[in-house]
């Protein structure tokens, strides 16, 4: 069943991301880079779930989800990535116009959505991750899906992506200084 769930999920995720990627590709280069970082995070999260034998129930529920549910989950994860950088790493993602533009144009957040979700997760600290998982389970219509192993993969995806984005930003900065 696990092999089947992974393949179905991959096909569904690809079809869900096509419209968002098409929007992304028409944006300013910084928005494209920002959204690529978000996409890497989402991909690493799903990849971690798919490779972990302890997450077969989560994987099965995700594979059973429809495109609207998966897109909603991806949208939550996109916001979570920006919120985490902003709140945990002290990066001004939620006050940076290019990051906000990424959330608005590619992910479909309004200014009100961004403000409300920021306040919502801020109010849930230090249990914001639990709230994220509660919201994901709500989108899946599964009230009691264990978050333990999902949390590991969310954190790993966040750390790995942060490291890769930092390296990329450092390379760009180095190239800009050499060109000056």
Buried (B, 14 or more C-beta within 10 A) or exposed (E): EEEEBBEBBBEBBEEBBEEBBEBBEEBEEBBBBBBBBBBBBBBBBBBBBBEBEEBBEBBBBBBBBEEEBBBBBBBBBBBBBBBBBBBEEEBEBBEBEBBBBBBBBBBBBEEEBBEEBBEBBEEBEEEBBEBBBBBBBEBBEBEEBEBEBBBBBBBBBBEBBBEBBEEBEEEEEEEEEEEE
